[in-house]
């Protein structure tokens, strides 16, 4: 039985004050969440706030990106060990915004995945096709290539140590959600791709859906057999909305 995971990706939003309020709001409402695991990924500068606020709660926290390097002259980068030092459990790697705006390749994302594991973090590994790629009918080709990059780097054993997040690029922040059937199809494809290497690992790995998941559509997406939770952007910025999705993941 895969424990559902609902992870909030705050992206580059908020202020010190709003971050404190959001963390406290989630903390105050979390008691109703029983079976789903919950995590928040604030901007790195707010991670010490998460560390202080969430330490005695079941809520985990993590980063939004990680350096491939362990330390040194890499201005602006944050090492996995630094996230681990603040007790981060997770780190997002390969988010489409990193791939698109920072030119992150499949190879670099796979390196980040490995760097995260070396630091003891669990990567939330994002994959997904653009609208153009979906319309060309190459969704499986693209997602398969992205998944294979991690398997090529460290074997299926490495991939199985992370969480996969299927995030169709056309659904991220657009209000346009993949239908539960569209999402389930790609999730099943990802699981089959992993199963071709290791059926047990495939059965255990959690595959989250991300892309305009909201309280109103979460339950039907989360009801699909291969959707094991959500990576939530916009709706993770309001405690009530985020908590409603967490509650939907319990069902
Ligand atoms: C995301 O940033 O990973 C995401 C899924 O965003 P949104 O929920 O806003 O579409």
Boltz pocket constraint, residues with backbone or C-beta under 6 A from the ligand:
constraints:
  - pocket:
      binder: B
      contacts: [[A, 9], [A, 11], [A, 167], [A, 171], [A, 172], [A, 173], [A, 174], [A, 175], [A, 210], [A, 211], [A, 212], [A, 213], [A, 231], [A, 232], [A, 233], [A, 234], [A, 235]]
      max_distance: 6.0
